[in-house]
Amino acid sequence: MNVQPLIFFSKGTKGTIYDFNGGKMLSKRIFEMGLNKGQEIEIIKNDVGPLVIGLQSSRIAIGRGMAYKIMFNPN
């Protein structure tokens, strides 16, 4: 298993959300964005500025600080 923060993976990487490294408020905010542990996502953009992920037919922009706290397991 190669679980690392989401920020370390490049465009086109697919995998699942493994865990969240943050407090109660961070977990709540991530949940409100529609992200859950075990959810399949794809990294659409990870260069300058926010990281963009795709899930189902949606795109979500995530700040780099928050992306560092989302643990990701690539396929």
Order of alpha helices (4+ residues) and beta strands (2+ residues): beta-beta-alpha-beta-beta-beta-alpha-beta
